[in-house]
Amino acid sequence: MTFDVPADRRYLPSHEWVRDDADTVRIGITDFAQDELGDVVFVELPEAGEDIAAGEAFGVVESIKAVSDIYAPVSGTVTAVNDDLFDQPELVNGDPFGDGWMLDVEPTDESDFDDLLDAAAYRDQIE
């Protein structure tokens, strides 16, 4: 199976992605992750204004098969949460890199990106 791995993002080995959007970054889980999880039925996320730390769990994704922690690719302050996921958690399955995004974060340390995988390295990991 071939999974979508957009080149405009960086990745954690634990299958989260981050895209730099100038002042903020957008975070979600990968196509591979949503496929492994199966049908997502519940998402727990922090609220806007909360701080997250690179490498630490910031939320939970629950599917019909498993409950998994979601890890922060970068440290920062949450500026927006995708509230649509609370009523439509299946968006994570249908469009993990678009409508299924999870958080927008104002990063506190740009060097966090140096520790992340680029698209080619992430693709090598999942193939």
Buried (B, 14 or more C-beta within 10 A) or exposed (E): EEBEBBEEBBBBEBBBBBBBEEEBBBBBBBBBBBBBBEEBBEBBBBEBEEBBBBBEEBBEBBBEEEEBEBBBBBBBBBBBBBEEBEEBBBBBBEBBBEBBBBBBBBBBEEEBBEEBBEBEEBBEEBE
